[in-house]
Amino acid sequence: MNIALCFYPLMDMGGLTNNNNNLCAGLQELGHRTTSLVFLPREDIPRNGIAGGRGTIDPHSGLEHDQMRGYTWPRSACVPYRGRALKSAIETLNSYDLVIWQIPVPTKKKENQGNSDWVQLYAQCKVPQVAYVHDGNFLDGYPWLSAVAPYLRGIGAVNHAALNSLADLDCKFSLTPSPQKISYPDLSEEAFNRRVAGFLSLQTFKAWKHVPELIAAIPHTTVDANVAGRGIDYCYLTSKDKCKWPGVWDSAVDHGMKYHGVITNDERDALLDNLTCLVDPSWSKKYATIGDHYNRVVVEAIMRGAVPIVRPLGISTNMKGEGEVFTVGLNCLGIPQNCTPQEYGALLDKYCRMSYAEYRSIMDNAVGLLSMWDRKAVAQTFLDLANGKAQYYGETSTQVATATDATMKEFFCEQ
């Protein structure tokens, strides 16, 4: 089959590029062809495409990207759909055998206000369509997905928070964890002894990632502390005029923190190969009320043999960190929610200097999970959805119906 993976413009792509690259790879490994497209609320194709990340061209999506700015979209991948361009956009969709909406619906950005033409992309598409939900924000963030749900064969949910949120939507859906090219680490004692006692923490610096809490703990550690990534909270940590956490960043640097900026996947893997642990400081009370959630970097760490250190409300719905996938003390290690910077730092020291027996106990269990993220298996789940095979069914709630009606009339101005 010839499969289109479709996006709308998004300010923060985060891990979506890696997700899409691997989903393309999984579909190709199953014998299909893929094309990634971005649908634009305008009437013409931008002369120079859409500028984005530079430096790495993925062999499966064929697009240049980096972790911060996402994809650079060439003219050939840009599909305008507003007004006079709508007919051509629909024809583009119908030229494929399957459409996967990587971003399910347009956001409430100013450029989308007053334009409901996007609904016709789904309504007039004659080939099977499925969508991918990447977070648990459906109910609060984009309930207008229900306006086009009747045209979808099904929806893939990246984690249990996303899965549970879809219970309020009249649609079929399945769990489709963020796809990965699975590799298995060397867990031998010899390999363990080559690792440096320390950690890498890699993410987009934004509110629910809680990076400042980690940075504040670093002066209370003695291990090799490595931090990478960028985002709004990096600016608030380092700004001279608008710093929200005065002195926290400088103190961490003075105590040996190594900041690597935005790094490539190869650079990430090289660091994880050399260190005992990965720290994911993320947690969310909101997501924890919906379902389990975790970041793909945790899986990437396991594949490189680095033990994940997480926060309980970053992987589960409870303060013990007992989740559907990850459980503190079984396949990861945890930093309690209410600990002080001193306690946080002490635990980082303890975990990064764990014994081989402790390391092996955690990693044996963690490695046993890896097959669930295999990109061919995830790709097959999307093909199953397109053929009507789903794991779960939802029902549109009154809350979703009311929110959708209001948004479609007041923001998208649907007639």
N, C-alpha and C positions, 0 to 999 in steps of 0.2 A: 504493500500500500504506500501511497504518497501522503504523508501526514504533515499538517501545518500546526506549529506550536505558536500560539498567538498571544501578544502582549498589548497592553495599553501603556502610555507613558507613566512612569512612576519615579518619584523623587529619589527614593532610597531603595535600590535593588537588593542590597544586602547579599544574602546567600542565594538569591534567585538565579544568578548567572550559573553558579556551580550546579544548582538543581537542574536547570534546563540543559546544560551541557551533558550531564549524565543521563538525563531522560532521553535526549537525542541519541546518545551512545547506546542505551539499552534497546531502544526501538530499532536502531540500525543493526545491532547484534542479533535481533530477531528477524532480520531480513527486510526491513522497511526503509523508505527514504524519508528524510525530514527536512523541513524548511522552517526557520524561525522568522516571524513577521511582527512588526509593530503597527497597530492601528491608531491613526491620528485624527483628532477632531478638527479637521481642516479640509479644504477643497482641493489642495494641490500637494504635490510631492515636494518636500524641501530640496532645494537645489543641491545641497551637499550632504543630504541625509541628516541624521541626528547625532551630534557629537556626544561621546561618552568616554568610557575607559580606554586606555591605550596600553600597549605593551605585550599582550598575550592574545594570540588568535587560537581559539579552540578548534581542534580538528573535526569535532562532531557537529557543533552548531555552525561552524564556519565564521563566527563573529569575534571581533576584537573586543576585549573587556578588561576591566580591573575590578577589584572588590568594592571600591568606594563608588565609582561612577557608573557601574554596570556596563551595558553593551554600547558600543558605537554602532549605530544602525546605518548601513549604506542605503543609497536611494532605492536599490532593488528590493530592500526589505521593508520599505515604508509604504503603508497602505492608507491613504486618506479616505475618510468615510462620510464626511459632512456634506450635506446638500447634494450638489451635482455629482460628487464623487461616490455617493452611496451605491449606485448601481454597479459600478466597476468593482467596488470592494466586495459586494455580494458575489459577483462573478469570480473574483479571486478565491473566495472561500469555497465555492462550488467546484473549483478546479481540482480540489484535493479529495482524497478518499475518507479522511478523518480529520476533524479539527479538535485540538486540545487547547482550551483557553487557559494559558498559564497565569494570567491575571484575569479572574472571572468576569469582572465588570469594570467600567470606568470609575474613577474616584470622583469625589466632589471638589475637584480642582476648578479654579475659575474658568479655565479654557473649556470645560465641559458644561458650564452653566447654560441653561436654555436650549440644550441640544439633546433630543431623545432619539436621534437617528440610529444610535448604536443598537437599540432594541431590534431594529430590522436586520441587523447582521445575523442574529440568531433566528428570528422568525422566518427569514427567507433563505436560510441555509438549508440545502436539500441533503447534505451528507451528515453522517452521525457526528454529534458534538458531545464532548465531555469537558469538564472544568477541573481545575486544581485549586484547592483552598489551602493556603500556606500558614494560617494562624487561626486562633480561636475568636477572632473579632467579628465574625459574621453578623451577630445580632446587633452589636453597637456600631460596627464600622461600615457595612455594606449590605444591609437587609434587602436592598433593591435587586439583589441577585434573584430574589423570588419572582421578579418580573419576567425573567428569561428562563427560569428553571424548567418550565414545561417543554422547552425546546432541547433540553439536555438529556442524553441517555443516562448520565450519571455524573457524580462528582468524586474526585479523589481528595482525601483529607490527610495532611502531612503528619498529624499526630492526634492524640486522643482529645486534646482541647478542641482542635478543628473538627474532629469527628463528632464530639458531643454537641458542638454548637449547631451542627447541621440537622439535629433532631427537630429543630423548629422550621425546617424547610421541606416542602413536599417534593422529594426527589430521592432517587437511589444513590447510595454512596458507599465507598469502601476506604479502608485505611491504606494509604499509599505513602509510606515513609520516604523522606528525601533520598533519592537514588544515589548510589555510590558505586564506584569500581572497587569491589571488595578485594582487599589483600590481607594477609595474615602475618602478624609480627613474630619475630624470634623472641620467645619468652625464656630462653635458656639463662642459667645463672651467669654464664660468661657474658652474654649480651647485657644482662642487667648490670653487671659490675662495670661495664663501659659507660653507663649513663652517669651524667652529672646530677648531683642532688639539687634539683631546681624545677622550675615550671615555666611554661609559656601560657600567657593569657591573650587571646586573640578574638576581637569582635568589633562591631561598630559601636562607638561610644555614644550611647543614647540612654534615656532615663531608665528603662527597665533592665538594662544590662548591669547597672549598679557598679560601674568601673571605679568611681571614687572610693567606694568602700574597700575595694582591693588595694588601691593605691595607698590609702591611709594605713593599711596593715603592713606594707612592705618595709617601713623602717623598723618593724619589730620582727623581721626575719633575718636569717643569716645564710639562706640558700641563694642560688642563682636565679634572680627574678627577671623574667623577660616579658615585655608587654608589646603588643602590636595592634594596629588598627587606627581608626580615626573616626571622627563624628562630632556632633555638637558638644558633647560633654568634654571632649578633648579641648575644645576652645575655652569652655568654662573652667577647666582645670589649669590652663596655662596662660589665660589672658591677664594682662597687667591691669586692665581697667574694669573688666567684667567677671573677674574670677569669683566663682561661688564657693570655692574651697581653698581659701588663701593658705599658701605654704605647703599644701599637701603634695603637690607634684614635685616641687623642688626638694622637699624632704626625702621623698622616695628616690629621686635621682642621686641625692647626696649619700644615700645609704646603698647605692650600687645598682639600682634598677636600670635595666637596659631597655630603651625604647627603640623599636625597629621601624616605626611608621607603618605604612601600608605595605604588606609583603605579598609575594606570589605564593601559589600553592606549593611550588618546589621549595621555596624558602621556609614556609611553614613546616613542611615535612622534615626538612633538615634539622630544624630546631627540635621538633618532637622526637626525632630519632635519637637525640643526644641528651634529652632530659627525662627525669623520672615521671613528671606529672604535667597535666594540663589543668589550668584553673578556668572554669566558666563561672563568673560571679553573678550571672543573670538570675533574676527571680521576679515573679509577678504575682501579687495577691489576686489580681483580676483573673489571670489565666488559671490560677490555682483553684478558683471557684468553678471552673468549667471542666478542666481535665488536664491530664499529664501533657507536658511540653518539654522540649529540650532543644538545644542548638546542634546543628550538624557537625560543628567542630568537635563535639564530644565523640562522635563516631569516628571522625578523622583521627583523633588522638588514639583511640583504641587500636585502629589499624596500624598505627606507628609504634605501638607498645608503650604509650604514655598513659598512666592512670588518671582518669578524670576526677577532678575535685569540683564539687558542685554545691549549690545551695538547695535545701530541701524544697522550697517553693519554686525552684527552677526546674525540677524534674517530676514533681508530684503535686498532690492536692492537700498534703498534710505536713506538719512540722517535723515528722520523723523521716521524711524523704522516702516513703514507701510507695513507689509508683507502679504503673502497669508494665513499664519497660525497665526503668532504672530504680534500684533500691540502694540507699546508702548502707555501706558495710558489706554488701553482697557483690555488686559489680561497679561500684564507684565509692568515693569517699566524700564526706560532707562537712561543710562549715555551717554551724547552727545559725539560725536567722538573727538572733538577738545578741550575738557576741560582740565584744569590744574590738577595736583595732589590735590591741595587745593579744587578745585571745585568738583572733583571726590569724595573726602572724605566727603565734606559737603553734597553731595547728598546721599551718603551711610548712613550718620547719619539721614537725613530727612526720607529716605525710611524705614529704620529699626525701626524708631520711629513713623510710621504712625498710624493714628487712626483706630479703628475697622471698621468704615464706609468705609474708604479708602481701608483697607485690604479686606473687604467683596466684594466691588465692583470689584476689580481686580480678586479675587479668584473665584467668581461666574462665571465670563467669562472664566477664565482659565480651571476650572473643566469641563465646558461644552465642551471642546475640547477632553477630554481624550479618548472617544470611538474610535477615529481614530487610536490610537496606540494599540488597543486590539489585543493580540497576535493570537487569533483564527481568527479574521477578516483578519489580515495580512497573516496568513498561508493560508487562503482560497483564497486570491488574487493570491498567487503563484500557487495554484492548478488550478485556473481559467486560468492563463497564460499557464500552461502546457496543458490545453484543448483548447488553441487557443483564449481565451477571453481576450482582452486587451483594455486598455483605450485610447492608443495613438499609432501612427505609425510614424516612422522616415524614412529618406532617406540618404544614405551614400553620404557625400559631397566629392568634389574633394580633399579638404584638408586632410580629413581622409584617403581616398584611397591612396594618395601620401605618407602620413606619415606611413601608414601600409606597403606599398610596400618597403619603405626604411628600416624600422625596421626589417621586416622579412628577407630581404636579407643581411643587414649589421650587425645586431646583432644576430638574431637567425639562420642566415645562411641557410635559407630555399632554397632548390634546385629547 
